[in-house]
């Protein structure tokens, strides 16, 4: 019996490294960072702006495919809108993958260019309606191999800075651009109005006399 146990244990110990090499298990990603700025747009509407940093804790040299999860109990799934702009939007394919069964909706981004070791890309952006209490929280993220879709790493996003809803600058500018009239100007306008009334009255009086 002991020989069988030893033989079985040796078999398992011999096979496990091979299995792990063929199908590597995903690991926590302490060196792959996703920071976010949180912008308050008002009326429970917010925007996440993500910065992805690659410190190569994975077996790949680039980050080319990642998901960020949105808990449907805290985020209005139907309100998720991708707002990435510029070159970043051109270089990356972005999608909102809506929930199916027990899966959470995710923001999915992939690129053949990717993010190289020691580099970061900033500006990945998603707007949403918050259903929870207080401010929106950190999120779970996952990193995949872009070629095989193998699950490589996981971690949590981290708050960079909070930006409160800025005042509507265009409204303030419009209000400031309205000219104010001095007392002298108002008096002059009032005099012109009286002069017009006087002239019309005089013309009416002369017309009556001529008849």
VENVEN-V966929 format. One record per residue. N is the residue number from 0. OMEGA is omega as a letter, one per 40 degrees, with the letter a starting at -180 (999 if undefined). D_FIRST is the distance of its C-alpha to the first C-alpha in Angstrom with 2 decimals. Layout:
# VENVEN-V966929
n:N omega:OMEGA d_first:D_FIRST
n:N omega:OMEGA d_first:D_FIRST
This chain:
# VENVEN-V966929
n:0 omega:i d_first:0.00
n:1 omega:i d_first:3.78
n:2 omega:i d_first:5.38
n:3 omega:a d_first:5.06
n:4 omega:i d_first:6.27
n:5 omega:i d_first:8.62
n:6 omega:a d_first:9.75
n:7 omega:i d_first:10.47
n:8 omega:i d_first:12.20
n:9 omega:i d_first:14.11
n:10 omega:i d_first:15.18
n:11 omega:a d_first:16.49
n:12 omega:i d_first:18.22
n:13 omega:a d_first:19.75
n:14 omega:a d_first:21.00
n:15 omega:i d_first:22.34
n:16 omega:i d_first:25.16
n:17 omega:i d_first:26.22
n:18 omega:a d_first:26.42
n:19 omega:i d_first:28.27
n:20 omega:i d_first:30.63
n:21 omega:a d_first:31.34
n:22 omega:a d_first:31.72
n:23 omega:i d_first:32.63
n:24 omega:i d_first:32.37
n:25 omega:a d_first:35.73
n:26 omega:i d_first:36.48
n:27 omega:a d_first:39.04
n:28 omega:a d_first:42.28
n:29 omega:a d_first:43.95
n:30 omega:i d_first:46.10
n:31 omega:a d_first:47.17
n:32 omega:i d_first:49.90
n:33 omega:i d_first:51.84
n:34 omega:i d_first:54.77
n:35 omega:i d_first:57.31
n:36 omega:a d_first:60.87
n:37 omega:a d_first:61.65
n:38 omega:i d_first:65.18
n:39 omega:a d_first:66.68
n:40 omega:a d_first:68.95
n:41 omega:i d_first:70.05
n:42 omega:i d_first:69.49
n:43 omega:i d_first:65.68
n:44 omega:a d_first:65.69
n:45 omega:i d_first:63.84
n:46 omega:i d_first:62.93
n:47 omega:i d_first:59.88
n:48 omega:a d_first:60.62
n:49 omega:i d_first:57.43
n:50 omega:a d_first:56.97
n:51 omega:i d_first:53.85
n:52 omega:a d_first:52.87
n:53 omega:i d_first:50.42
n:54 omega:i d_first:48.82
n:55 omega:i d_first:46.12
n:56 omega:i d_first:42.90
n:57 omega:i d_first:41.74
n:58 omega:i d_first:40.73
n:59 omega:a d_first:44.11
n:60 omega:a d_first:47.47
n:61 omega:i d_first:49.38
n:62 omega:a d_first:49.16
n:63 omega:a d_first:50.35
n:64 omega:i d_first:48.93
n:65 omega:i d_first:48.45
n:66 omega:i d_first:48.53
n:67 omega:a d_first:49.87
n:68 omega:i d_first:49.08
n:69 omega:i d_first:51.74
n:70 omega:a d_first:50.56
n:71 omega:i d_first:52.60
n:72 omega:a d_first:52.97
n:73 omega:a d_first:54.85
n:74 omega:i d_first:56.54
n:75 omega:a d_first:58.78
n:76 omega:a d_first:56.96
n:77 omega:a d_first:60.19
n:78 omega:a d_first:62.00
n:79 omega:a d_first:59.89
n:80 omega:i d_first:62.19
n:81 omega:a d_first:61.52
n:82 omega:i d_first:64.39
n:83 omega:a d_first:63.41
n:84 omega:i d_first:66.48
n:85 omega:a d_first:67.73
n:86 omega:a d_first:65.82
n:87 omega:i d_first:62.48
n:88 omega:i d_first:63.00
n:89 omega:a d_first:63.94
n:90 omega:a d_first:60.91
n:91 omega:i d_first:58.25
n:92 omega:a d_first:57.48
n:93 omega:i d_first:57.10
n:94 omega:i d_first:56.17
n:95 omega:i d_first:55.51
n:96 omega:a d_first:52.50
n:97 omega:a d_first:53.02
n:98 omega:i d_first:50.32
n:99 omega:a d_first:48.44
n:100 omega:a d_first:46.48
n:101 omega:a d_first:44.57
n:102 omega:i d_first:45.28
n:103 omega:i d_first:47.89
n:104 omega:a d_first:50.96
n:105 omega:i d_first:50.79
n:106 omega:a d_first:53.24
n:107 omega:i d_first:52.02
n:108 omega:i d_first:53.47
n:109 omega:a d_first:52.79
n:110 omega:i d_first:54.62
n:111 omega:i d_first:54.43
n:112 omega:i d_first:56.16
n:113 omega:i d_first:53.77
n:114 omega:a d_first:53.74
n:115 omega:i d_first:53.02
n:116 omega:i d_first:51.25
n:117 omega:a d_first:53.38
n:118 omega:i d_first:55.68
n:119 omega:i d_first:56.40
n:120 omega:a d_first:58.30
n:121 omega:i d_first:60.17
n:122 omega:i d_first:61.91
n:123 omega:a d_first:59.31
n:124 omega:i d_first:60.88
n:125 omega:i d_first:60.24
n:126 omega:a d_first:62.53
n:127 omega:i d_first:61.40
n:128 omega:a d_first:62.36
n:129 omega:a d_first:60.45
n:130 omega:a d_first:59.51
n:131 omega:i d_first:57.88
n:132 omega:i d_first:59.40
n:133 omega:a d_first:60.69
n:134 omega:i d_first:60.16
n:135 omega:a d_first:57.63
n:136 omega:i d_first:54.31
n:137 omega:a d_first:51.93
n:138 omega:i d_first:49.84
n:139 omega:i d_first:46.42
n:140 omega:a d_first:46.52
n:141 omega:i d_first:44.18
n:142 omega:a d_first:44.46
n:143 omega:i d_first:43.55
n:144 omega:a d_first:43.69
n:145 omega:a d_first:47.00
n:146 omega:a d_first:45.92
n:147 omega:a d_first:42.51
n:148 omega:i d_first:42.83
n:149 omega:a d_first:39.46
n:150 omega:a d_first:39.17
n:151 omega:a d_first:39.36
n:152 omega:i d_first:40.41
n:153 omega:i d_first:41.64
n:154 omega:i d_first:43.87
n:155 omega:i d_first:46.90
n:156 omega:a d_first:50.58
n:157 omega:a d_first:52.73
n:158 omega:i d_first:56.33
n:159 omega:i d_first:58.89
n:160 omega:i d_first:62.18
n:161 omega:a d_first:63.74
n:162 omega:a d_first:67.07
n:163 omega:a d_first:69.15
n:164 omega:a d_first:71.28
n:165 omega:i d_first:74.26
n:166 omega:a d_first:77.73
n:167 omega:a d_first:79.35
n:168 omega:a d_first:81.30
n:169 omega:i d_first:83.33
n:170 omega:i d_first:84.71
n:171 omega:a d_first:85.65
n:172 omega:i d_first:87.30
n:173 omega:a d_first:89.31
n:174 omega:a d_first:90.48
n:175 omega:a d_first:91.50
n:176 omega:i d_first:93.37
n:177 omega:a d_first:95.72
n:178 omega:i d_first:99.05
n:179 omega:a d_first:100.73
n:180 omega:i d_first:104.53
n:181 omega:i d_first:106.71
n:182 omega:i d_first:109.44
n:183 omega:i d_first:112.10
n:184 omega:i d_first:110.55
n:185 omega:i d_first:110.32
n:186 omega:i d_first:113.98
n:187 omega:i d_first:115.02
n:188 omega:i d_first:113.17
n:189 omega:i d_first:114.80
n:190 omega:i d_first:118.19
n:191 omega:i d_first:117.59
n:192 omega:i d_first:116.70
n:193 omega:i d_first:119.92
n:194 omega:i d_first:121.90
n:195 omega:i d_first:120.58
n:196 omega:a d_first:121.42
n:197 omega:a d_first:124.91
n:198 omega:i d_first:125.63
n:199 omega:i d_first:124.56
n:200 omega:i d_first:126.71
n:201 omega:i d_first:129.66
n:202 omega:i d_first:129.33
n:203 omega:a d_first:129.22
n:204 omega:i d_first:132.32
n:205 omega:i d_first:134.28
n:206 omega:i d_first:133.42
n:207 omega:a d_first:134.75
n:208 omega:a d_first:137.99
n:209 omega:i d_first:138.59
n:210 omega:999 d_first:138.52
